[in-house]
Amino acid sequence: MSMPSQRVIIRHPRKREPVLWLVDSEQWPRACLRAELIERGYDCYGFITIADALNSLSRGKSPKPEAIILELRAQNVNHQLIESIWDLKTPTILLGGGPELNDDVIRSHTWSVVLKRPFSLGTIADLVQKLVPERTPLLS
């Protein structure tokens, strides 16, 4: 007489991937940096504009990020958008050229990191690793 076998399920702790927002109006830089950050273990959401990112959060399509990478080129920043990003209380890496970085709305805040062009994708990814806390185990 054989006994039915019992299935044993073993669950290993999974690492939770930190959520990042990558905002860049240009597709290829956004796609390449997003791929690099995913390779480094992040859950990276790409957005064309700041407004897109904030709308995604308000509609529940994106979780609140643990860090934001914001390329200022073609963002049409205004006080309301910058205040909305600032109110998230999330480490933010600003990327831009002289004109964008010298905008009064941008200069009125203290940002985690400000990078002036030129910079490499690797430099940005390395900065993210320094800013974002260690991944924490989750049980699935």
Backbone hydrogen bonds, N-H to C=O, Kabsch-Sander energy under -0.5 kcal/mol:
donor,donor_aa,acceptor,acceptor_aa,energy
9,I,7,R,-0.6
10,I,8,V,-0.6
11,R,9,I,-0.6
12,H,10,I,-0.5
14,R,138,L,-3.4
16,R,136,T,-2.3
20,L,43,D,-2.3
21,W,67,A,-2.0
22,L,45,Y,-3.0
23,V,21,W,-0.5
23,V,69,I,-3.1
24,D,22,L,-0.6
24,D,47,F,-2.5
25,S,73,R,-0.6
30,R,26,E,-1.6
31,A,27,Q,-3.1
32,C,28,W,-2.7
33,L,29,P,-2.4
34,R,30,R,-2.4
35,A,31,A,-2.3
36,E,32,C,-2.1
37,L,33,L,-2.5
38,I,34,R,-2.4
39,E,35,A,-2.3
40,R,36,E,-1.2
41,G,38,I,-1.8
42,Y,37,L,-2.1
43,D,18,P,-2.9
44,C,42,Y,-1.0
45,Y,20,L,-3.0
45,Y,43,D,-0.5
46,G,44,C,-0.5
47,F,22,L,-3.0
53,A,49,T,-1.7
54,L,50,I,-2.5
55,N,51,A,-2.6
56,S,52,D,-2.2
57,L,53,A,-1.9
58,S,54,L,-2.4
59,R,55,N,-1.9
60,G,57,L,-1.2
61,K,56,S,-2.3
62,S,56,S,-1.3
66,E,19,V,-3.5
67,A,19,V,-0.8
68,I,91,P,-2.3
69,I,21,W,-3.0
70,L,68,I,-0.6
70,L,93,I,-3.1
71,E,23,V,-3.1
71,E,69,I,-0.6
72,L,70,L,-0.6
72,L,95,L,-3.0
75,Q,72,L,-1.8
82,I,78,N,-2.3
83,E,79,H,-2.6
84,S,80,Q,-2.1
85,I,81,L,-2.1
86,W,82,I,-2.9
87,D,83,E,-2.7
88,L,84,S,-0.6
88,L,85,I,-1.2
89,K,86,W,-1.7
93,I,68,I,-3.2
94,L,92,T,-0.6
94,L,113,V,-3.0
95,L,70,L,-2.7
96,G,115,L,-1.9
101,L,97,G,-2.5
102,N,98,G,-1.7
103,D,100,E,-1.2
107,R,103,D,-2.7
108,S,104,D,-1.1
109,H,106,I,-1.5
111,W,109,H,-0.6
112,S,92,T,-0.7
113,V,92,T,-1.6
115,L,94,L,-3.1
117,R,96,G,-2.2
124,I,120,S,-1.7
125,A,121,L,-2.6
126,D,122,G,-2.5
127,L,123,T,-2.0
128,V,124,I,-2.2
129,Q,125,A,-2.0
130,K,126,D,-1.3
131,L,127,L,-2.0
132,V,128,V,-2.7
138,L,14,R,-4.3
